[in-house]
Amino acid sequence: MAVENGPAEPTSADERTWMRDLGALLALPSLWVDHTAPEIADGLLSVLTGILRLDAAYACFQGPDGVPPLEAWRPAGGEPPVELMSSVPGSGVTTSAVRAARGPFDPPGIARVTTLTLTLPWGTGLVAGSARRADFPTERETHLLRVAVGQAAIALHTARRLAAEQTARREAEQSLAHQNRVLRSLLEDVGPALETASRLVGEASREATREAAQPRSAEQTAPTPVRAASAAVSVALTRRELEVLGLLARGLSNKEMAAVMWLSDRTVERHITGLYRKIGVARRSEATAYALRHGIA
């Protein structure tokens, strides 16, 4: 009586091959550290084609919203292999038999297509491979397929995240460079005004030093009508308003006065408005004439 043969027992060589292939797949993320997402997808198909002895392979990974899908296939060409695209993927790992595409030198045949779908927090993926072997895929080949696709999904997510961080860093550097250009331009605009203000302050300081060093006679120390009028004005105006009136009479602009007095432009404008109201003038020329009349300038 004939005895039906069962599945062949794995040999020690098969065990060594299995362990070698599994170890190589587990090391894939470290090998793909500096690779881009397209390079990782292409490398995955190269690994699967070699380890599983595939005739054709296809991979498609969907990223976050707004990111186009990432596709790769073997054999490389203008379109993905027909037998892989004609199979209907299911949930997890599914295998179906389809008519294999025939080239001018290919014999007719049926290809077994294995498809693996995965859903992850950061996207979905589909990987398919075909072979004309009746035993494809074996249990070990299915396990190797799962491991390889899982490792590739992790590497792809890491590569996309690093690419996004690099893009954000470049944008931040460009924004900082723009801000620096604006600051340099502002300094170039304000620089002349600051130099003018510094020169005027220096001249006023030297003039005050010379006046303080000169001896005064009794007639000089007696209050003149102008000085008396100036003293009367100083009662009505604050020290800051008198300072603003003096600088205004010297011809300084609001921005120059702000630089000299270490105030903001808005604060200087507020002092000028109060000053005009107190001395009863409406424009800069009238304020200058008032300052000259009262000996403030």
Sequence and secondary structure as in RCSB ss.txt:
>XXXX:A:sequence
MAVENGPAEPTSADERTWMRDLGALLALPSLWVDHTAPEIADGLLSVLTGILRLDAAYACFQGPDGVPPLEAWRP
AGGEPPVELMSSVPGSGVTTSAVRAARGPFDPPGIARVTTLTLTLPWGTGLVAGSARRADFPTERETHLLRVAVG
QAAIALHTARRLAAEQTARREAEQSLAHQNRVLRSLLEDVGPALETASRLVGEASREATREAAQPRSAEQTAPTP
VRAASAAVSVALTRRELEVLGLLARGLSNKEMAAVMWLSDRTVERHITGLYRKIGVARRSEATAYALRHGIA
>XXXX:A:secstr
           HHHHHHHHHHHHHHHTHHHHTTT  HHHHHHHHHHHHHHHTT SEEEEEEE STTS  EEEEES
 SSS  HHHHHS   SSEEEEEEE    TT    EEEEEEEEEEETTEEEEEEEEES TT S HHHHHHHHHHHH
HHHHHHHHHHHHHHHHHHHHHHHHHHHHHHHHHHHHHHHHHHHHHHHHHHHHHHHHHHHHHHHS   HHHHS  H
HHHHHHHHHHHS HHHHHHHHHHHTT  HHHHHHHHT  HHHHHHHHHHHHHHHT  SHHHHHHHHHHTT  
